[in-house]
Amino acid sequence: MDSSEAPVSEAPWKQYSVLVVDDEPGMLSFLQRALGQRCGSVDTAGSVEQAEPLLKRRLYDLIVLDIALPGRSGIDWLHELRDEGYAGDVVLMTAYADLDTAIDALRAGAADFLLKPFSLPQMLNAMQRCFERSRLVRENFVLRREIGAADIEGMVGESELMRAVCDRLKRIAPTPATVLLSGESGTGKEVAARALHRMSSRAGGPFVPVNCAAISAELIESELFGHVRGAYTGAQQSREGLFYYARGGTLFLDEIAELPAPAQAKLLRVLEERRLRPVGSEQEIPVDVRVIAATNRDLKAEVAARRFRQDLYYRLQVVEVTLPPLRERPEDLPALVGHFIGQLAPYLSVPQLAPDARTLARMAAYDWPGNVRELRNFVERSLILGWFDLGPEPPATGVALGGTEESLEAVEKRHILAVLGACQGNKSEAARRLGVSRKTLDRKCQAWAV
């Protein structure tokens, strides 16, 4: 066993935690010293009975486990861990190995198998393989969350407002600062967050978007910070949170105003200390994540109404960027329409349309309450139907969006009914295309007796 290797100056695996279980004090001391220079944290135990309380208090990325232990063997405990849902990697060690033992280890779910005495490079190579698999699993998890949400929107527009926003984003992106994106629904806050991520030094890491309003208050802390087995009723296995999956990258907290008060307090602590404590755990874990938050509400008003923590608001508002509504930058309509047509027509396998000047002028006269999201959905519907119109039937000219003499409510009603018609009455799909909640759509339909 080679323990003479020079100590490293920086931990290459500082985001990972390791639990070593072995009944030999010399082996525990050696691995704790050698791995502690490289990993974020290394805990040790001399038996399964000593290891179990540690595993209940925190999540470990890797367990290095001896097979021959007093009491329960390492292989028996590994079987139990897998049955209980533990998904982390386990490297088994033994001084008494034969082919049957190796087969048993692999069947129990070991990621690797080392025969004592082993060299430090052998252990480090086994760990490297495990951590690489962990990285791939994390990236796969993030990709699965984004399937079906094609990122076709971009920071499009040459208006003074958009140039100012883009200049601000470019200045902010290289810094590690927490960012608050504000603006009405549909103005492109997630697009801006993705742009910040792409232009940052974290571009090689994951971008993990989270809609705080879409997760129940009972589960939000577990989703964000993870939990250990037995943390609450139904928590039959430990689980890493979204902060874990965003390590080395960016966590985008959309609709941050919907975060419940207990989760607000916990998020503030994470932002200030860069450490988190999974639900039910007694130990904290270091986190290396940039947080970008977004809201369509006035957070100052939410603070005044005591619905949002003032200290969290100021911690999030290190830098604030406000995305302007589409009605304030009508000069960007031609570029946006062209961008969406170019992106959507191939996706839909339909011919591209070219809106004329009269169509664009009437589009500019509309307020677009759903902003860029509504415009994108309108372009998609127009490409499917084959004409630019807010009504269900093509007008005589084939280009009108409705006369300017109509009230905004009338235009909005006609547009919503057209989208409902295009969705065959499916209100959930219509609400998605309109960029509004199902509750809002139901309320409008009820008012119109639809």
MOCOR-V890597 format. One line per field, one symbol per residue. ss: DSSP state (@ for helix, = for strand, . for the rest). phi: phi as a letter, one per 40 degrees, with the letter a starting at -180 (. if undefined). psi: psi as a letter, one per 40 degrees, with the letter a starting at -180 (. if undefined). A space follows every 10 residues. Layout:
ss = ???
phi = ???
psi = ???
This chain:
ss = .......... ..======== =...@@@@@@ @@@@@@..== =====..@@@ @@@@@@@... .=====.... ...@@@@@@@ @@@.....== ====....@@ @@@@@@@@.. .====....@ @@@@@@@@@@ @@@@@@@@@@ @@@@@@.... .........@ @@@@@@@@@@ @@@.....== ==......@@ @@@@@@@@.. ......==== =@@@.....@ @@@@@.=... ........=. .@@@@....= ====.@@@.. @@@@@@@@@@ @@@.==..=. ....==...= =====...@@ @@@@.....@ @@@@@@..== ==...@@@.@ @@@@@@@@@@ @@@@@@@@.. ......@@@@ @@@@...... @@@@@@@@@@ @@@@@..... .......... .......@@@ @@@@@@@@@@ @@....@@@@ @@@@...@@@ @@@@@@@...
phi = .cbcccccca ccbccbbbbb baccdccccc cccccccbbc abbbacaccc cdcccccacb cabbbcccbc gcccccccdc ccccgcbccb bcbacbbbcc cccdcccchc caabcccbcd dccccccdcc cccccccccc cccccbcgbc cbcacbhbcc cccccccccc ccdcccccbb bbiccgchcc cccccdcccc ccdcccbbcb ccccbcdcbc ccccbgabdg cadgccacac ccccccdgbb bbccfccccc dccccccdcc ccbfabbddg cbbcbcbbbc bbbaabbccc cccccgcacc ccdccccdbb bbccccccbc ccddcccccc ccccdcccfb ccbbcccccc cccccccfcc fccccccccc cccccgacac ccbccccgbc bhcccccccc cccccccccd cccfgccccc ccccgbcccc ccccccccfc
psi = hheehiiidi hefeeiiihh hiehdddddd ddddddedid ihiiieiddd dddddddihh dhhhhidgih biiddddddd dddeeheiih hiiiegiadd dddddddefi dihhhihiid dddddddddd dddddddddd dddddehegh geiighieid dddddddddd dddeieiihh hiiiheefdd ddddddddei eedeiihhhh hdeehidded ddddeiiihe dihegeiihi idddeeheah hhgifdeehi dddddddddd ddefiihihe ieiihiighh hhiiieihdd ddddefehhd ddddddfdhh hhhiideefd eedddddddd dddddddefi iiighidddd ddddeiegde addddddddd dddddeihie ieihiddeei eiieeiiddd dddddddddd ddefehdddd dddefiiddd dddddddef.
